[in-house]
Amino acid sequence: MKQSAAACVIALAVAALTGCAQSPATTTPAAAASPAGAASPAGAQLPAAGTGATPAAKFAAFPCLSYTLPCGKVATRKPVAKQLEGPLAGDATRGMRIAHARDKGNCLACHVMKGGTQPGSRGPDLSHYGSTGRGDAETYAMVYDMRARIPDTLMPPFGTNAILDDQELRDVVAYLQASR
């Protein structure tokens, strides 16, 4: 019984991966008339070589992530340069839990941080951030929305996209400032 269930799972995984490995085809009228208006990767159209298509057009093979807007027109919130209002009043212990939690800050996915395990290497090392001399207000603004400072950053806009609320942002800033 266990062997047949495992074989079934493996067969499903192979079937799913086989579908993903197929090369993109041209868009069909049926795919263009789908209710969500989004074509699947197999139904996407890639620009032909030597046609002078823009680099953005090369991403047409990827699925559209919007159910309300056409592909390539997904709404993006504008960067916000938010200032810290009042004293920081953050808790570094709570900030560490938020920064390390995968369902909240998930800072460890990109950064090395004090007390963290399996850190990423994409972002700068933050294990001694508190000794850099940056103030609470500057740090708060960067965590709120780094795009206001570095427009092409990969760091999520935690405040602008409401990933973290104001107190959670303050706690993360307190944790960063306490990391020496």
N, C-alpha and C positions, 0 to 999 in steps of 0.2 A: 504494500500500500504506500509506504513511504517512498519507495523507488519510483513508482508511477507518478506520484505527486511531484517529485523532483524532476523527473523527465518532462512533465508537462510544463513546469516553470521554465526549464531550459529551452524547450521548444518555443514558448511564447517570447522569451528574450531574443532568441535567434531570429524569429519572424519580425520582431520590432526593429532590431538592428539592421536587418536586410532592407527594410523599407526606408530607413534613414540613409543607407549607403547609396540609394539610387541617385543617378544624376538628375539635375533639374531639367524639366521639360518646359515647353512654352505654355503660356497661360491659355486655358480653354475657356470658352464662353460660359460653361457651367460653373467654373471656379470663380469667374468674375462676378457672377450673379449670386454668390453665396450670401446668406442672410447677414452675416457679420461684415461682409465686404472684404474679407481677408483671404488671401490665397495661401495654401499650404506651401512648404518648401518645394514639394514635388511639382506644384502647379505654378511656381514662380518663373518669371522670365528673366534671364541673364542677358546683358548686352553682348552683342556679337563682337568678336575681336576686330580691332581696326575701325570701329564705327565712331570713335571719338566720344564714347559715353563717359559721363562724369564719374569720378570715383564713388560718389554716393550711390549711383545706379548699380554698382557691383554688389551691394548688399540686398538687392531685390530678392535673392534666394532665401533670405531669412523670413520667418513668419512674422506677420504684423501682430503687435501686442495690444492693439487698441480695438475695442468693440464698437466705439462710437466715432472715431475719426479714420479717414483713409490712411493707408500705410505711408510713412514718411511725414505725417502730419500729427504725430503724437504730441499732445500738450506737454510742455515742460515749464515748470514754474521758474520765474525769473530769479536770479540770485538776490539775496537779501543781506545787506550789511547791518546786522542787528547789534545794538549796543547793550552792554550789561547795565541793567538798572538797579541801583542800590548796591549794598554789600553782597559779596558772593554767597555767603550762608549755605555752603554746600557741605555734604558729608562725604569724606574721602573713602570710607568703607563701602557705603552704598554706591559711590562712583566706580569703585573697582568691580563690584558685582555687575553693574550695568555695562561697563566697558568690556567685560569678559563674557557676558551673556550673548549667546548666538541669536536669540530672538529680540535683542535690544540693540546695544551699541555694536557688538561684534567687532570691536576695534582690533582684536587679536588676529583677525583674518588678514590684516595688512601690516600691523605694527608689532614690534617687540615692546612689551610692557612689563613692569614690575609685577611679580606674582602670577604671570600668565604662563601657560604651557602651550606648546605647538604654535608659536607666533608665525605670522606671515613675514614676507620680506619686501613687499611692494612699497609700503610707506616708510617714513623715517622711524628710527629707533626712538621710542618715547620713554624708555626705562629711566632716564635721568632728566625728563622734561623740566621739572621744577628748578633745576639749576641753570636753565638757559637764560633766565632773567626776563622772560616775557611775563607781562602782568595778567591779572584775572580778566580784565576787559578784552584784551587782545586774544587771549586763549578762548574766551567765550564766543567771540565773533568768529573765530576760525572753526570751532566745533559746530556752531550754529549753521554756517554755510561757507565752506572754504572757497566756493566758486566766486565769491565777492572779491577774494584776494588772488586766487589762481583760477582763471576761467576754465581751463581744460583739465582740472583735477579729477581724479577718480574717486575722491572721498565723497561719500553721500552727504547731501545737505540735511543733517539730522534735525535741525530746527525748522527749516523752511518746509520740509516734507512731513513734519510732525511725527518723526520716528521717535524722538524723545521730547518730553514736555519740558517746560522751563526749569523745574526743580531737578529733573534728571540731568539736564545739561549742566546745571550748577554743580551737581554731585560729581559728574565726570571731570569738570574743570578742577574741582577741589582735589580729586584723585591725581590728575596730571600734575598739579602744582605741588602735591605732597611727594611725588616721585623724584627723589634726589639721589 
